[in-house]
């Protein structure tokens, strides 16, 4: 797993380039709740990590997604 892979998933899902780890999904990137669900599903498929629905609001920044995938629990 690399941060680059997570960034690529976020960029593909949101249709944007140049996303940074410090970017906030909703405030900075304009993601909507369904976008966050789609990102979570893509991370689950790619890395085998399970993200609970109630956990999603705590994953505010792209870096939070990277950290969560690194924990893989």
Backbone bond lengths (Angstrom), bond angles and torsions (degrees), N, CA, C in turn:
res aa  C-N    CA-C-N  psi(-1)  N-CA   C-N-CA  omega(-1)  CA-C   N-CA-C  phi
1 X - - - 1.451 - - 1.518 108.64 -
2 X 1.295 115.15 136.92 1.458 119.30 174.60 1.525 109.30 -134.91
3 X 1.312 114.27 155.25 1.460 119.52 177.62 1.522 110.31 -60.21
4 X 1.325 117.07 -31.30 1.458 121.28 179.31 1.525 111.34 -61.90
5 X 1.320 116.89 -38.20 1.469 120.68 178.14 1.525 111.21 -65.45
6 X 1.327 116.81 -42.44 1.464 120.70 178.64 1.528 109.33 -65.36
7 X 1.323 117.35 -44.48 1.468 121.07 177.53 1.528 110.45 -57.77
8 X 1.311 117.23 -41.85 1.462 121.72 179.90 1.527 111.30 -62.37
9 X 1.327 116.88 -42.02 1.470 120.62 177.92 1.522 110.56 -62.93
10 X 1.321 116.86 -44.43 1.469 120.53 179.89 1.526 109.85 -64.61
11 X 1.328 117.23 -44.38 1.464 120.26 179.87 1.526 111.36 -62.24
12 X 1.314 117.25 -43.98 1.462 121.25 -179.71 1.523 110.82 -64.26
13 X 1.325 116.52 -44.92 1.459 120.29 -178.09 1.520 111.65 -64.63
14 X 1.320 116.76 -40.38 1.467 120.57 -177.34 1.530 113.32 -90.15
15 X 1.337 116.17 -8.25 1.460 119.20 -179.59 1.515 112.93 66.84
16 X 1.324 115.95 36.28 1.468 121.59 -177.95 1.514 109.76 -130.85
17 X 1.300 116.84 157.54 1.463 123.81 174.98 1.524 108.84 -121.02
18 X 1.322 115.40 162.29 1.454 120.06 176.30 1.514 114.73 77.39
19 X 1.315 116.77 21.73 1.466 120.69 178.84 1.523 108.99 -72.96
20 X 1.328 115.12 140.99 1.465 121.52 -178.52 1.526 110.00 -114.18
21 X 1.303 116.35 159.54 1.472 121.47 -179.29 1.524 112.06 -60.22
22 X 1.313 117.57 -33.74 1.468 120.55 -176.69 1.536 113.22 -81.22
23 X 1.318 117.60 -8.06 1.463 120.36 179.67 1.524 111.12 -64.58
24 X 1.348 115.01 137.96 1.458 121.29 174.94 1.527 107.72 -87.89
25 X 1.321 115.96 133.34 1.461 120.52 -173.88 1.523 112.51 -58.31
26 X 1.312 117.12 -48.55 1.464 120.23 -174.42 1.525 111.14 -87.11
27 X 1.313 117.57 -53.72 1.460 121.26 -173.81 1.533 112.86 -68.15
28 X 1.331 117.91 -44.20 1.466 120.56 -175.74 1.522 112.95 -90.45
29 X 1.322 116.84 -37.57 1.467 120.45 -173.21 1.522 113.69 -101.23
30 X 1.330 116.64 -7.83 1.454 120.19 177.44 1.518 115.00 72.50
31 X 1.323 117.03 21.01 1.465 120.34 178.52 1.526 110.27 -66.63
32 X 1.309 115.36 142.73 1.461 121.35 174.11 1.521 107.77 -100.70
33 X 1.319 116.36 170.25 1.469 119.90 -175.70 1.524 111.88 -57.60
34 X 1.322 117.69 -38.14 1.468 120.03 178.92 1.528 111.59 -67.77
35 X 1.334 117.38 -30.56 1.462 120.95 175.16 1.523 110.47 -65.02
36 X 1.329 115.75 -42.73 1.468 120.42 179.84 1.529 109.96 -64.31
37 X 1.321 117.11 -40.16 1.469 120.86 176.99 1.530 109.70 -63.46
38 X 1.323 117.78 -41.73 1.461 121.22 179.24 1.532 111.32 -64.92
39 X 1.322 116.98 -39.76 1.466 121.20 177.23 1.529 109.33 -63.54
40 X 1.332 116.58 -45.32 1.464 121.00 179.29 1.526 110.52 -60.02
41 X 1.329 117.42 -43.22 1.466 120.94 179.76 1.527 110.64 -63.68
42 X 1.321 117.12 -40.90 1.464 120.40 178.87 1.527 111.25 -65.51
43 X 1.332 116.81 -39.26 1.469 120.23 177.29 1.523 110.82 -65.95
44 X 1.322 116.12 -39.89 1.468 120.12 177.33 1.520 110.53 -61.42
45 X 1.337 116.72 -45.66 1.466 120.97 -179.90 1.518 112.05 -63.82
46 X 1.317 116.51 -44.57 1.474 121.00 -174.72 1.521 113.13 -75.18
47 X 1.333 116.93 -40.75 1.461 120.12 -171.13 1.527 114.25 -113.03
48 X 1.324 117.94 -6.68 1.455 120.38 179.11 1.519 113.98 73.27
49 X 1.311 117.22 17.52 1.459 121.22 178.54 1.529 108.06 -90.47
50 X 1.318 117.06 141.11 1.463 121.28 178.74 1.521 109.36 -103.18
51 X 1.325 115.35 122.51 1.464 121.20 -179.81 1.520 108.34 -110.86
52 X 1.318 115.81 117.41 1.464 120.56 179.13 1.524 109.31 -73.22
53 X 1.323 116.09 145.94 1.465 121.37 -178.54 1.526 111.55 -56.26
54 X 1.330 117.39 -39.68 1.464 120.00 -179.07 1.533 112.33 -71.50
55 X 1.315 117.36 -14.85 1.460 121.99 178.55 1.536 112.13 -82.18
56 X 1.313 117.36 -25.61 1.463 121.49 -173.57 1.526 114.03 -55.41
57 X 1.331 120.37 -42.18 1.474 118.83 179.69 1.533 113.87 -62.92
58 X 1.317 117.96 -20.46 1.463 120.29 -179.87 1.529 111.75 -82.06
59 X 1.309 116.73 -11.89 1.463 121.61 -179.77 1.523 108.35 -94.30
60 X 1.315 115.07 77.56 1.462 121.95 -171.08 1.522 112.99 -80.83
61 X 1.312 117.12 -42.81 1.472 122.02 -176.28 1.521 110.62 -107.22
62 X 1.314 115.13 160.75 1.461 120.07 176.41 1.537 109.10 -59.49
63 X 1.315 117.22 -37.55 1.469 121.12 178.25 1.529 111.30 -61.11
64 X 1.331 117.88 -31.91 1.463 121.13 176.76 1.528 110.51 -65.15
65 X 1.324 116.65 -37.56 1.461 120.83 177.20 1.528 110.46 -64.49
66 X 1.328 115.91 -44.15 1.461 120.64 179.19 1.532 109.95 -60.26
67 X 1.326 116.77 -47.93 1.465 120.88 -179.81 1.522 110.99 -60.92
68 X 1.319 116.73 -40.07 1.471 120.87 -178.95 1.521 111.28 -67.25
69 X 1.317 117.21 -41.20 1.462 120.57 177.64 1.527 110.20 -66.09
70 X 1.311 117.10 -37.74 1.472 120.31 178.30 1.521 111.73 -62.62
71 X 1.345 117.62 -31.64 1.474 120.80 178.33 1.523 111.44 -76.43
72 X 1.323 117.79 -31.60 1.467 125.60 176.88 1.514 116.19 44.64
73 X 1.320 117.54 40.96 1.467 118.21 177.62 1.498 110.27 -114.31
